């Protein structure tokens, strides 16, 4: 239990608290209010046990809508040799072929779930590497863990494979992957990059999704090469096909280094197509514009983040998420959405900006993924995080390790799993 407060069992009212207005569907910054809990639910009725929190912040449990639970925590046995994107891609590919058995994937996924739960996350979408034969290994493991964790974290999964594995005319092994996704209630995903017949491949992809009634989630333009602009093609195909399910695009890094006119034209198409964006600032800061030549001393010139302010100005829904955790794509991270929020604010200059950015870590990703929204309204589960911080600067100045996570009206045990739990699984080969 955290040191700054002992939360009583049962019913209580938290007085003198501050909740980010955007996280409860209101306008403004921090709303001074009270919060009452009875029988595990938020209630409008004040309770006999009243706790004055002295202006401490309270926020709904966040949603982490873009993760890679199947890759997590392989760094010890599979470190990135040079910190580059290609170094990550090749290292993960080799480790997957050598080590990703059902037991290995299950142990690492569950470790990440323990971390996320202890930090306060209530819902997660994970991408699962789904090239054969991995789809037949990882998806059953995911389905098993989704059931086991159902009362703690709401889980979704999205397949991950390259667009070159979706031939223009269909009828290949991708159909098998799509069938697994559909039978497991998942989301159809793919990575887009410049390939021959990209438009035709995307049309086939959306036909596969539409025929199975699946929503879609893309990795798009995760590069600092300004010539890579598959997001524009993606938006055009969505408009041409009239695809009517949710379309999500993650990363979109190259927009930030493209010509302003080209970027603006792409964003207009994205807005018209109704595409939702998820930015992964920590991973992209780590990978993008990295110098891999040891003979050259060069500092990165840009932050890797996409153009979130320009997107928001056009009404494009934007979320932020963890992405990778302790794997070759990102050597750090702990499935902590408060860390993501702190770093996104710094990296993307969300401060001195619109006051509704906090929703990009709670309500917006919930809506995008179709998770149940939680705004701490009467009748909703009492799932929230209590911070000792009383303002944003106090919140972001420290990691908030003394936070209290409340689920169904009760403070949970926030003990994080020890890395030693994974020692026998992640030792170098």
N, C-alpha and C positions, 0 to 999 in steps of 0.2 A: 504494500500500500504506500502511496506517496506520502511525503512528510508534511506537506503544507495543509492537509485537510484529511480528516477521517469522516467518510460519508456514512451516515446511519443506514441501517437496514430498513426496508419497508418504505413507508410514505414520508415525504419531506417536501419542503419548499426552499428553493435557493433564491435568496433575496440579494439585491444589489449586485446583479451580474450584467455583463456586456456581451451581446451576441452580434456578430457581423450581420448587418441588415440584409445583405444580398443572399445570405444562407437561409434566411427565413422568408424570402420573397418580398422584402420591403426595400424602400429606398433609403439612402443615407449611409452612414459609416457604421459605427458601433451603437447599437440600441441598448439603452439602459432599461432593464426589465427584471422580472422574476420568472422562475420556472418551477412548477409544481409537478410532483411525481406520486402516483398511487397505483399499486398493483401492476407495476412494470410499465405503465403508460403515462404519457404526459396528460395532465388534467388542468382544467380551469379553476379547480377548487383548491384554495390554500389549505395546507396541511398543518397539523399541530407542531411538528418538528420544523422549525425555521432556522436556516443557516444563512448568516450574512457573510457573503464572499468578498466584501470590500471592493467591488468593481472588477473582480476577476472575469476573464473571458470564458465563454462557453460556446461551443460550436457543434453542429451536427456531425456525426461520424462521416468521414469522407468516402468517396468512391474512386478507386484506382482502375481506370478503364483501358490502360494499355500496359501490359506486363508480359514477361516471358518466364513463367514459372518453371518451364521445362529446361531452360538454360541455366537457371540460377545456381550460384555457388560451385561452379566448376573451375574457378580461377586457379585454385591450388594445384590442380592437375593439368590445367590447360590455359596458361596465361597468354595474353596477347603479346606477340614477340616485339611489336613496335608501336602499339597503341593506335594503329590505323584501322579503318573500316575493313580493308581487305585482309589485314592480319586477323581481325576478329572473325570474318566470314570463313576463312580457311581453317582457323583453329577450331571453331565450333563444328565445322563439317567433319573434321578428323575425329574429334572427341565423340560426336554423335555416333559415328560409324563404329567406334571402338567400345563405347561404354554405356550407351543409353538403353539399358534393359529396363523392364517394367519396374523392378525393384529400385534401380538407380534413380529413375525419373520420379517415382513415388516419394522416396526419401527426401530428395531435394525440393520437390514441390511442397511437401508438407512442412519442411523447415521454413520456407518462405511464408506459408500461410500462418504459422505460429508467430512469426515476426509481425506480419501485417495486422493480425488480430490484437496483439499486445500493444501495438501503436495506435489502434483505434479504427482501422479500416473496416467497413461493413460490407463492401461489394467489390468484386474484382473481375475484370475481363482479362484473360490470358491468351496470348497467341501460342500455338503449338506447332513446332516444326513438323510438317506433314508429308515430306517426300517419302516414297516407299523405301523401306518397310516401316518407317517410324510412325506413320499414321495408325497402323494397326497395333502399335505398342502403346503410344502415348494417350490416344483418345479413351481407351477403356480405363486407364489409370485416372485420367481426369474425371470420368463419369463416377468412378468409385469415390474419389475425394470430394466431388461435388455433393454426394449424398452424405458423406461422413461429416462435412463441415456445414451442412445446410442451416443449422441453427446458430451458426456463428458468422459465416461469411457467405454471401450469395455469389456463386461462381458462374461465369460464362467462359466459353472457349471459342477461339477463332483459328481456323487452319492457316498455316503460313507456308507458302511455296512461291517460287518465281513465276512471273508471267509467261516465261518461255515454256513452262510445263502445261500451259493452257493453249494448245494448238488452235489455229483459226477455225478448223472444222470440227473440233470436239472429238468425242469417241475414243478417248485415251484413258490412261491411268488416273487422270484428274477426276473423271467421273466417279471412280471408286472413292477418292478422297471426299468428293462432294456428298456422296451417299453416306459416308461415315458421319460427316458433319450434320447432315439432315437427321439421321437416326439418333444422334446424340443431342439434338436441339441446339446446335451451335451456330456460328456465324461464318460465312464464306469469306476467306481472305486470300490476298495475293500481294506480292511485291511488284510494283511497276518500275520499269527502267527502259531505256531506248532499245527496242528490238524490232526486227522486221515485222510488219503487219501488226503493230501494236493495237491499232484500232480494231482489227478483226478479232484479235485475241480477247480484247476487252468485251466486244459484243458477245463472243462465246461465253465468257465468264458470266456476264449478266444473264444470259439465257439459262446457264446452269443454275444460277441463284434463283431466278424467277420461276423456273420449273419446279424448284423444291421449296419455294416460299421463304427463302433465306435472306436475311440482311447481310450487308457486306462491310468489310473493314480492310483498308489498303495501307501498306507501307509505300510511301511515295517520295521520290526525289530526295533521298537521304544522302545528299552530296553537296559539296561546295562548287560544283561545276555549273556555271550559269546556263550552259547549253542544254542541260537536262531539264525538260519541262513536260514530263508526262502528266502532271496534274491538270494541265490545260486539256490534254486529250481525254483524260478521265472525265472531266466535267462535260466536254462535248459529247462523249458517248452516252453519259447519263441523260443528257437532254435529247439526243437523237433517238435513244431506245425508249424513253419514257419510263425508265425503271422507277418503280414507285415504293420500293423498300428503302430503309435507311442506308446511306452511304457515308462511311467515315474515312477520312484520309489522315494518316499520321506522318509526322516529321515535316515534309514539304520544305526542307532546308534551302534548296537552291533558289527559292523565291527571294530570299534576303540578299542575294548577290546578283540578281538579274537586273536588267534595265528597268527603271521605274515604270515606263510605259508598258512594257511586256508584263511586268508583275501586276499592274493595275488591271489590264485586260483579262489576265487569268483569274484574278479575284472576282471580277464581275461575273465570269462564267461559273465560278464556284458558288457564288451567292445565288445565281439564277437556278443552278442545279440542286440547291438545297443540301450541299455537302457539309457535314460536320467535320471540324478539324480537331485533332489532338496533338498538342505540342509536348515534346519530351526533352526539356531543356537541359537536364543534367547529363544524359547520355550524349546528346548532340554537342554540348560544350566539350565533352571529353574527346569525342572522335573527330569533329570537323576542324579542318584547317591545321591539322597536326603535321609537324615536320617529322619525316621518317628517315632523313638523311643525317646520320650521326656526324658527318663532317661539316654540316651547316648548322650554325646557331641561329634559329629563327623562331620568333614569338608568333603565336597565332594572331591573325588580324581581325577575326570576327567571332561572334559568340555561338554560332551554330543554330540559334533559335530562328524559327520562322517569323513571318511578319504579323504577329498577333494583333498589334494595335490597328493596322490597316484592315485586317479581317473583321475585327470587332466593329469598326466604323461602318462596315457594310452589313452588319447584322448576322454575320456568319457565326454559328455557335462554336465556341472554343473551350476545350478542356485541357487540363495538364495532368500528366501521369508519370509513374515511376520509370517505365521501360525496363531495362535490364538491371540485374542485381548480381554483382560479384561474378561476372563472366567476361569473356573477351571483349564484349561490346561496351561494358562499363565495369570497371574494377571495383566499384564501391556501391553504396546504397544499402538500404535495410528495409525496403517496403514500407517506408514511413512517409505518409502523405503530408505531414507537417513539414518534413524536410523538403519535399518537393515544392510545397507552397512557399517556404522561405527562399529557396534557391531560384524558383521561377520569378519571384518578386525582384530579386537582385539582378538576375540575368536579363529579364525582359523589361525591367523598369516599369513594373506594374504599380509601384508607388507613384505619387504625384500624377495620378491618372484617374480613370473611372473608379468609382467606389464599388462597382458590381463585380470586380474580378474574383472575390472570394467564392462566388457561385460556380466558378470554373473548376472547383475542386470537390463540389458536392452536388448541387442540383443539376447543373448542366451535364456532367457525365452520366448522372442517373437517368436523365431524360434521353440522352443519346443512346444509351445501351438498353433502355427499357426496364431498368431497375426501378423499384418503387421509390418515389421521392420521399424524403423525410425533412420536414421543416420545423420540427419541434412544436407541432400543433396538437391541440387536445385530441386524444384518442389514438395518437401515433405511439409506437414503441419508444420508450425513453432511452434512446441510444444517442449519447453525446460525449464530448470530451470537455473536461474542466481543466483550465490552465491557471497557473498562478499569475501569469502575465495579465496586466490590466490595460494594455494598449498594444498596437501593432509593433511599435519599436521594442517593447519588452518581449513580445512574442517571438520576433525574429532575431533578437539579440542572443538568445539562448536556445538550445535544442529542446527545451520543455520536457526534459527527462522526468520531471516530477508530475507530469500530467496524470489525471485520473480519467480512465476510460469507463464509461457507464453503459452497460448493455441491459436492456429490459429492466431498468431502474436499479441495477446493482453494480457496484464497482467490481471490475474483473481483476484477476491476478495478472499483473503486467510483466511478470518475469519473462525475459527473452530467452529463447533456446541458446544453449552453449554451442559454439562452433565445433566443439569436440564431438558433438553428436554425428557430425559428418566425416570425421577423420578417416574412418575405414572405407569411405566411399570416394573421397576426393584426393587420395594420395596419388602423386604422380606415378604414371605407369613405369 
